[in-house]
Amino acid sequence: MEASKNLNKEKLVNAVLRNIIRNIGEINYKNNIYPDFKKILDKIFSSESIRNYLYDTLFLKPKNYQISLFDKKGALYGKRVLALEKKIFKGCFVQDIGNFEVINSIHKFYKDKNLIDICAAPGGKSILLQSLGFNILAIDKSQNQINKFEENINRLNIKMNIQKIDFLKKKFNYKFNSILLDAPCSALGTFRRNPDVTLKIDQSKMKKHQKTQLEMAERSIKILNKGGFLVYIVCSFHPFETIDVIDKITQKHKNIKIHNIKSDKMIKRKKGYFINPLRFKDFGGSDIFFVSVLEKI
Ligand SMILES: C[S@@+](CC[C@H](N)C(=O)[O-])C[C@H]1O[C@@H](n2cnc3c(N)ncnc32)[C@H](O)[C@@H]1O
């Protein structure tokens, strides 16, 4: 009840924020957005054309898409992505197009189709991976989030092994070849959907996120077999949660190799890739994700 009140409040805040921003049309966003937000965005996206696109479309709500469980005729992108207009079609689930791109471009790294999704709820990535032939063990510590996950899979009429587990407390006595870590983060990359995230950037919160992300990455490496793959994802572009996490991990673990990803929709940085929203211009843009593919050698 309290959670849904807060959720509604957040939705309202974001709708109002977007409205205010739209109504002051002549405002020069570049000079008026939260200074840290701009500084960080500029640091990651050094290309002027990407930055211009980002600032020109700042806080314009992205288009909604639905992903089909199967390849579908008439799909707008990647054989599976369809526009979401009035209703969700049977066998489809809602997902940002950038999110789809991330999974679509990394799933082939996994040699073993038995995969543990460590922060799985509400299930967007697990559902897509299962539809690509994976056998998923989906874990999450939040019952609320798991409830949403279960609603999703019931609606899609699919089955999945979902378990309520706090990954930071669980001791596994076996290892995995395929791990997905879609770590909890600031969600800064969803700023067009949720303008309020730009107001929440503060060093100490970011450091806290990083601590959790590092702890989760460490534990993931511990339960990863030699030759196995760990994919780290966050919907953020803040260096603390992205490049720095992978940097710290690879400095400590010399047996971790970072792989190159083939996608013309991402920009490469030393330790991973960021979705390039400009490449989704014709689709109304996308959220920004960071992804890094790690192999234990
Ligand atoms: C970014 S969301 C995951 C989104 C999901 N992968 C998807 O694609 O729909 C992060 C999730 O991590 C979960 N989480 C946070 N801390 C956790 C922990 N210690 N163990 C397991 N799950 C955790 C949260 O409950 C939340 O559902």
PDBQT file of the ligand as one rigid body, heavy atoms in Angstrom, charges set to zero:
ROOT
HETATM    1  C1  LIG A 301      17.655  -3.209 -12.165  1.00  0.00    +0.000 C 
HETATM    2  S1  LIG A 301      16.499  -4.151 -11.276  1.00  0.00    +0.000 S 
HETATM    3  C2  LIG A 301      16.463  -5.634 -12.207  1.00  0.00    +0.000 C 
HETATM    4  C3  LIG A 301      15.648  -5.540 -13.471  1.00  0.00    +0.000 C 
HETATM    5  C4  LIG A 301      15.481  -6.893 -14.155  1.00  0.00    +0.000 C 
HETATM    6  N1  LIG A 301      16.752  -7.525 -14.411  1.00  0.00    +0.000 N 
HETATM    7  C5  LIG A 301      14.729  -6.764 -15.459  1.00  0.00    +0.000 C 
HETATM    8  O1  LIG A 301      15.349  -6.792 -16.538  1.00  0.00    +0.000 OA
HETATM    9  O2  LIG A 301      13.496  -6.647 -15.387  1.00  0.00    +0.000 OA
HETATM   10  C6  LIG A 301      17.431  -4.618  -9.879  1.00  0.00    +0.000 C 
HETATM   11  C7  LIG A 301      16.798  -5.699  -9.027  1.00  0.00    +0.000 C 
HETATM   12  O3  LIG A 301      17.801  -6.107  -8.090  1.00  0.00    +0.000 OA
HETATM   13  C8  LIG A 301      17.117  -6.599  -6.950  1.00  0.00    +0.000 C 
HETATM   14  N2  LIG A 301      18.103  -6.711  -5.858  1.00  0.00    +0.000 N 
HETATM   15  C9  LIG A 301      18.687  -5.718  -5.145  1.00  0.00    +0.000 A 
HETATM   16  N3  LIG A 301      19.521  -6.229  -4.225  1.00  0.00    +0.000 NA
HETATM   17  C10 LIG A 301      19.475  -7.582  -4.353  1.00  0.00    +0.000 A 
HETATM   18  C11 LIG A 301      20.115  -8.669  -3.669  1.00  0.00    +0.000 A 
HETATM   19  N4  LIG A 301      20.955  -8.444  -2.650  1.00  0.00    +0.000 N 
HETATM   20  N5  LIG A 301      19.842  -9.930  -4.070  1.00  0.00    +0.000 NA
HETATM   21  C12 LIG A 301      18.968 -10.171  -5.085  1.00  0.00    +0.000 A 
HETATM   22  N6  LIG A 301      18.306  -9.176  -5.755  1.00  0.00    +0.000 NA
HETATM   23  C13 LIG A 301      18.570  -7.906  -5.395  1.00  0.00    +0.000 A 
HETATM   24  C14 LIG A 301      16.026  -5.583  -6.756  1.00  0.00    +0.000 C 
HETATM   25  O4  LIG A 301      14.988  -6.125  -5.966  1.00  0.00    +0.000 OA
HETATM   26  C15 LIG A 301      15.600  -5.295  -8.198  1.00  0.00    +0.000 C 
HETATM   27  O5  LIG A 301      14.495  -6.071  -8.557  1.00  0.00    +0.000 OA
ENDROOT
TORSDOF 0
